[in-house]
């Protein structure tokens, strides 16, 4: 069967044999807007083919060679591209919803502005790929290679980047709220203005990364390496670090303790060399307990005593109680350097919520009993007043009769 006959089958949108190949197709081959729905193109050789606007929904393209292919505006929804070769492919404005891209090679591809939300890209090769302004929210990128990739202004909200390689990547102003970057490699990455609020950075490597003006609020940075990183202008509100968090050689002229560039430290001027590390090294040995409403001190005492008993090998002390405005209170507990701070924090809050709930029930019961007692007393007072009101009438009748 000739290449032309194969092409006829393709254009009819029919399924073809597994492991079928088109060989020696020229780069000028034009399959724009072709109907290839559910076609079996696994292992097909489609190097440099123009598939812009084509409908490849549900197609099987696993292990296909699509290097240099133009897929701009194409519909690939539900397609299987696992372990496909997409080196240098153009995928701008491509519909990739529900696509399987696990193990795919997209190095050097142009994916700017694409929507990959929820897509499986685990183990994919995305070295040098352009993903600027793309939506990768909730994408699985665990073990993916993104070194040198362009991810500026990219949405990676809730994405999994466990063990991902992002060496020298550009994530300027990217949104990584709640992203899991456990053991990720971000050496020398451009992270200026990045939003990492609530992200898990446990054991990640940020050596010599540029984190200027980054939002690091509520991050978990346990055992994280910030050696020689630049945190100037970063927000470190409620960040969690431990004694194994490496701040050696960290560069920071100033930082903010609250989001929105509030509570600048130092208030004016800049930190001296190494001063940031010396000042905030104390936080390595503390646990911050945040209360956004008033504290129930009975519940606090119960939970604190409970974690003291459960952690007898660690010295626990209330170091400070600070008002942070808007009713927020910060209670800072000092602990031993080797203590499991994350576990202690979780155990305390669990115990506090439990005790608070029990005590609230007791308080409510007492209030109800108090209301009943008050009503009973009012009744007795009313009865007494009625009886006292009868006394003068009785006395008057006695005087008249006599």
C-alpha positions as CSV (number, residue, x, y, z in Angstrom):
1,X,0.0,0.0,0.0
2,X,1.4,3.4,-1.0
3,X,1.7,6.5,1.2
4,X,-1.1,8.1,-0.8
5,X,-3.4,5.2,-0.1
6,X,-2.5,5.4,3.6
7,X,-3.3,9.1,3.4
8,X,-6.7,8.4,1.9
9,X,-7.5,6.1,4.9
10,X,-6.4,8.8,7.3
11,X,-8.5,11.5,5.7
12,X,-11.6,9.2,5.9
13,X,-10.9,9.0,9.7
14,X,-10.8,5.2,9.6
15,X,-8.9,3.1,12.1
16,X,-5.7,1.6,10.8
17,X,-3.5,-1.3,11.8
18,X,-1.5,-1.1,15.0
19,X,2.2,-0.3,14.5
20,X,1.4,1.1,11.1
21,X,3.8,3.7,9.7
22,X,3.8,6.4,7.1
23,X,7.4,6.6,5.8
24,X,9.2,9.4,4.1
25,X,6.4,11.9,4.3
26,X,7.6,15.3,3.2
27,X,7.4,18.3,5.5
28,X,5.0,20.0,3.0
29,X,2.4,17.3,3.6
30,X,-0.7,19.2,4.5
31,X,-3.3,17.6,6.8
32,X,-4.8,20.8,8.1
33,X,-8.3,20.3,9.5
34,X,-8.2,16.6,8.7
35,X,-10.7,14.3,10.4
36,X,-8.6,11.8,12.3
37,X,-11.0,11.0,15.2
38,X,-10.1,7.8,17.0
39,X,-7.5,6.9,14.4
40,X,-4.9,4.3,15.5
41,X,-1.6,6.1,14.7
42,X,0.6,4.4,17.3
43,X,4.2,4.4,16.2
44,X,3.4,6.4,13.1
45,X,6.1,8.5,11.5
46,X,4.6,12.0,10.9
47,X,7.7,14.1,11.1
48,X,7.1,17.8,10.2
49,X,3.4,17.2,9.1
50,X,1.0,20.1,9.2
51,X,-1.9,19.0,11.4
52,X,-3.1,22.4,12.4
53,X,-6.8,22.5,13.1
54,X,-7.1,18.7,12.7
55,X,-9.5,16.6,14.8
56,X,-7.5,13.9,16.6
57,X,-9.9,13.5,19.4
58,X,-9.6,10.0,20.9
59,X,-6.8,9.1,18.6
60,X,-4.0,6.6,19.6
61,X,-0.6,8.3,19.1
62,X,1.4,6.3,21.6
63,X,5.1,6.1,20.6
64,X,4.4,8.1,17.4
65,X,7.1,10.3,16.0
66,X,5.5,13.8,15.8
67,X,8.7,15.8,15.9
68,X,8.3,19.2,14.3
69,X,4.6,18.7,13.7
70,X,2.3,21.7,13.6
71,X,-0.7,20.9,15.9
72,X,-1.7,24.5,16.5
73,X,-5.5,24.7,17.0
74,X,-5.9,20.9,16.7
75,X,-8.3,18.9,18.8
76,X,-6.4,16.2,20.8
77,X,-9.0,15.8,23.5
78,X,-8.9,12.3,25.0
79,X,-6.0,11.2,22.7
80,X,-3.3,8.9,23.9
81,X,0.2,10.4,23.3
82,X,2.1,8.4,25.9
83,X,5.8,8.2,25.1
84,X,5.3,10.0,21.8
85,X,8.0,12.1,20.3
86,X,6.9,15.7,20.1
87,X,10.3,17.4,19.9
88,X,9.9,20.9,18.5
89,X,6.2,20.4,17.9
90,X,3.9,23.5,17.8
91,X,0.9,23.0,20.1
92,X,-0.3,26.6,20.7
93,X,-4.1,26.8,21.1
94,X,-4.3,23.0,21.0
95,X,-7.1,21.3,22.8
96,X,-5.3,18.8,25.1
97,X,-8.1,18.1,27.7
98,X,-7.9,14.6,29.0
99,X,-4.8,13.7,27.0
100,X,-2.4,11.1,28.2
101,X,1.1,12.6,27.9
102,X,3.0,10.4,30.4
103,X,6.6,9.8,29.3
104,X,6.1,12.0,26.3
105,X,9.1,13.9,24.8
106,X,8.1,17.5,24.3
107,X,11.6,19.1,24.6
108,X,11.8,22.4,22.8
109,X,8.1,22.3,22.0
110,X,5.9,25.5,21.9
111,X,3.0,25.1,24.3
112,X,2.5,28.7,25.2
113,X,-1.0,29.5,26.3
114,X,-2.2,25.9,26.1
115,X,-4.7,24.4,28.6
116,X,-3.2,21.2,30.2
117,X,-5.3,21.3,33.3
118,X,-5.5,17.8,34.9
119,X,-3.3,16.2,32.3
120,X,-0.9,13.4,33.2
121,X,2.7,14.5,32.3
122,X,4.5,12.3,34.8
123,X,8.0,11.4,33.6
124,X,7.7,13.7,30.5
125,X,10.7,15.3,28.9
126,X,9.8,19.0,28.8
127,X,13.4,20.4,28.6
128,X,13.4,23.8,27.1
129,X,9.7,23.8,26.4
130,X,7.8,27.0,26.1
131,X,4.8,26.9,28.6
132,X,4.5,30.6,29.2
133,X,0.9,31.7,30.1
134,X,-0.2,28.0,30.0
135,X,-2.7,26.4,32.4
136,X,-1.1,23.4,34.2
137,X,-3.4,23.4,37.3
138,X,-3.6,20.0,39.0
139,X,-1.3,18.5,36.4
140,X,0.8,15.5,37.4
141,X,4.4,16.4,36.5
142,X,6.1,14.1,39.0
143,X,9.5,13.1,37.8
144,X,9.2,15.4,34.7
145,X,12.3,17.1,33.2
146,X,11.6,20.9,32.9
147,X,15.2,22.1,33.0
148,X,15.5,25.4,31.0
149,X,11.8,25.4,30.4
150,X,9.9,28.7,30.1
151,X,7.0,28.8,32.6
152,X,6.6,32.5,33.1
153,X,3.1,33.4,34.3
154,X,2.1,29.7,34.0
155,X,-0.6,28.4,36.3
156,X,0.5,25.4,38.3
157,X,-2.1,25.6,41.1
158,X,-2.2,22.3,43.0
159,X,0.1,20.5,40.5
160,X,2.3,17.6,41.4
161,X,6.0,18.3,40.8
162,X,7.4,15.6,43.1
163,X,11.0,15.0,42.1
164,X,10.7,17.2,39.0
165,X,13.8,18.7,37.5
166,X,13.5,22.5,37.0
167,X,17.2,23.5,36.9
168,X,17.5,26.9,35.4
169,X,13.8,27.1,34.5
170,X,12.1,30.4,34.2
171,X,9.0,30.5,36.5
172,X,8.8,34.3,36.8
173,X,5.4,35.4,38.2
174,X,4.1,31.8,37.9
175,X,1.2,30.7,40.2
176,X,2.1,27.6,42.2
177,X,-0.4,27.9,45.1
178,X,-0.6,24.6,46.9
179,X,1.8,22.9,44.5
180,X,3.7,19.8,45.7
181,X,7.4,20.3,45.0
182,X,8.7,17.7,47.3
183,X,12.4,16.8,46.4
184,X,12.1,19.0,43.3
185,X,15.3,20.4,41.8
186,X,15.2,24.2,41.2
187,X,18.8,25.1,41.2
188,X,19.5,28.5,39.6
189,X,15.8,28.8,38.6
190,X,14.3,32.3,37.9
191,X,11.5,32.5,40.5
192,X,11.0,36.2,40.7
193,X,7.5,37.1,41.8
194,X,6.4,33.5,42.0
195,X,3.4,32.6,44.2
196,X,4.3,29.5,46.3
197,X,1.7,30.2,49.0
198,X,0.8,26.9,50.8
199,X,3.2,24.9,48.6
200,X,5.0,21.8,49.9
201,X,8.8,22.4,49.4
202,X,10.0,19.6,51.6
203,X,13.6,18.6,50.7
204,X,13.5,20.7,47.5
205,X,16.7,22.3,46.3
206,X,16.6,26.1,45.7
207,X,20.3,26.6,45.6
208,X,21.2,29.9,44.0
209,X,17.6,30.3,42.9
210,X,16.2,33.9,42.4
211,X,13.2,34.2,44.8
212,X,13.0,38.0,44.8
213,X,9.5,39.2,45.7
214,X,8.2,35.6,45.9
215,X,5.2,34.7,48.0
216,X,6.4,32.1,50.5
217,X,3.5,32.4,52.9
218,X,2.5,29.2,54.7
219,X,5.0,27.1,52.7
220,X,6.4,23.8,54.2
221,X,10.1,24.1,53.8
222,X,11.3,21.3,56.0
223,X,14.8,20.1,55.1
224,X,14.7,22.5,52.1
225,X,17.9,23.9,50.7
226,X,18.0,27.7,50.2
227,X,21.8,27.9,50.0
228,X,22.8,31.2,48.3
229,X,19.2,31.8,47.2
230,X,18.0,35.4,46.9
231,X,14.9,36.1,49.0
232,X,14.9,39.9,48.8
233,X,11.4,41.3,49.1
234,X,9.9,37.8,49.7
235,X,6.9,37.3,52.0
236,X,7.6,34.7,54.7
237,X,4.3,34.9,56.6
238,X,3.7,31.7,58.6
239,X,6.4,29.7,56.7
240,X,7.4,26.5,58.3
241,X,11.1,25.6,58.4
242,X,13.1,23.4,60.6
243,X,16.6,22.9,61.9
244,X,17.5,21.1,58.6
245,X,16.4,24.0,56.4
246,X,19.6,25.3,54.9
247,X,19.9,29.1,54.9
248,X,23.6,29.2,54.4
249,X,24.8,32.2,52.3
250,X,21.1,33.3,51.7
251,X,20.8,36.7,50.3
252,X,18.0,39.0,51.6
253,X,18.1,42.8,51.8
254,X,14.6,42.9,53.3
255,X,11.5,40.7,53.7
256,X,7.8,41.0,54.6
257,X,6.1,39.2,57.4
258,X,2.6,39.6,55.9
259,X,1.3,39.4,52.4
260,X,0.6,42.6,50.4
261,X,4.1,43.8,51.2
262,X,3.2,44.5,54.9
263,X,5.4,44.5,58.0
264,X,8.7,45.0,56.2
265,X,11.8,43.8,58.0
266,X,13.9,45.7,58.6
267,X,11.5,48.6,58.7
268,X,13.9,50.7,56.7
269,X,17.3,50.0,55.1
270,X,18.6,46.6,54.5
271,X,19.8,43.5,56.4
272,X,23.5,43.3,56.8
273,X,25.2,40.3,55.2
274,X,24.0,37.1,56.9
275,X,21.7,39.1,59.3
276,X,18.5,37.6,57.9
277,X,19.7,34.1,58.7
278,X,20.9,35.0,62.2
279,X,17.6,36.8,62.9
280,X,15.2,34.1,61.6
281,X,17.3,31.1,62.7
282,X,15.3,31.3,65.9
283,X,12.2,30.3,64.0
284,X,13.9,27.0,63.2
285,X,13.4,26.0,66.8
286,X,9.8,27.2,67.2
287,X,6.3,26.2,66.2
288,X,3.8,29.0,65.3
289,X,0.2,28.4,66.4
290,X,-2.2,30.8,64.6
291,X,-5.6,31.6,66.1
292,X,-7.8,33.8,63.9
293,X,-10.5,34.0,66.6
294,X,-10.2,34.4,70.4
295,X,-8.3,31.6,72.2
296,X,-10.1,29.2,74.5
297,X,-7.4,29.0,77.1
298,X,-8.9,26.0,78.8
299,X,-8.7,24.1,75.5
300,X,-5.2,25.5,75.0
301,X,-4.0,24.3,78.4
302,X,-5.5,20.8,77.8
303,X,-3.9,20.4,74.3
304,X,-0.5,21.8,75.4
305,X,-0.4,19.5,78.4
306,X,-1.3,16.6,76.1
307,X,1.6,17.2,73.7
308,X,4.0,17.8,76.6
309,X,3.1,14.3,77.9
310,X,3.4,12.8,74.4
311,X,6.7,14.5,73.7
312,X,8.5,14.1,77.0
313,X,11.9,14.0,75.2
314,X,11.4,17.5,73.9
315,X,11.4,20.7,75.9
316,X,8.2,22.6,75.0
317,X,7.7,26.2,76.2
318,X,5.4,29.0,75.3
319,X,7.9,31.6,74.0
320,X,5.6,34.5,73.1
321,X,2.0,35.5,72.5
322,X,1.6,38.3,69.8
323,X,-1.4,40.2,68.6
324,X,-1.2,40.4,64.8
325,X,-4.3,42.6,64.2
326,X,-7.8,41.7,63.0
327,X,-8.2,39.4,66.0
328,X,-5.3,37.2,65.0
329,X,-3.1,35.8,67.8
330,X,0.2,34.1,67.3
331,X,1.4,31.8,70.0
332,X,5.0,30.7,69.5
333,X,6.2,27.5,71.2
334,X,9.9,26.8,71.4
335,X,11.0,23.2,70.8
336,X,14.1,21.1,70.6
337,X,15.9,21.2,67.2
338,X,15.3,17.5,66.6
339,X,11.6,17.6,67.4
340,X,9.1,16.6,64.8
341,X,7.6,20.1,64.5
342,X,5.0,19.3,61.8
343,X,3.6,16.4,63.9
344,X,3.6,18.4,67.2
345,X,1.8,21.2,65.4
346,X,-0.8,18.9,64.0
347,X,-1.3,17.0,67.3
348,X,-1.8,20.3,69.2
349,X,-4.4,21.7,66.8
350,X,-6.3,18.4,66.8
351,X,-6.3,18.3,70.6
352,X,-7.3,22.0,70.8
353,X,-10.2,21.5,68.4
354,X,-11.4,18.4,70.4
355,X,-11.2,20.2,73.8
356,X,-12.8,23.3,72.4
357,X,-15.7,21.4,71.1
358,X,-16.2,19.5,74.4
359,X,-15.9,22.7,76.4
360,X,-18.3,24.6,74.2
361,X,-20.9,21.8,74.8
362,X,-20.3,22.2,78.6
363,X,-20.6,25.9,78.4
364,X,-23.9,25.7,76.5
365,X,-25.2,23.2,79.0
366,X,-24.3,25.5,81.9
367,X,-26.0,28.4,80.1
368,X,-29.1,26.4,79.7
369,X,-29.1,25.4,83.4
370,X,-28.4,29.0,84.3
371,X,-31.4,30.2,82.3
372,X,-33.6,27.6,84.0
373,X,-32.3,28.7,87.4
374,X,-32.9,32.4,86.6
375,X,-36.5,31.6,85.4
376,X,-37.1,29.6,88.7
377,X,-35.9,32.6,90.8
378,X,-38.1,35.0,88.8
379,X,-41.0,32.7,89.6
380,X,-40.2,32.6,93.3
381,X,-39.8,36.4,93.4
382,X,-43.2,36.9,91.6
383,X,-44.8,34.5,94.1
384,X,-43.3,36.4,97.0
385,X,-44.4,39.7,95.7
386,X,-48.0,38.4,95.3
387,X,-48.0,37.2,98.9
388,X,-46.5,40.5,100.2
389,X,-49.2,42.3,98.3
390,X,-51.9,40.5,100.3
391,X,-50.5,41.4,103.7
392,X,-51.7,45.1,103.8
393,X,-55.3,44.1,102.8
394,X,-55.4,41.5,105.6
395,X,-54.3,44.1,108.2
396,X,-56.9,46.7,107.0
397,X,-59.8,44.2,107.3
398,X,-58.7,43.3,110.9
399,X,-58.7,47.0,112.0
400,X,-62.1,47.7,110.5
401,X,-63.7,44.7,112.1
402,X,-62.4,45.7,115.5
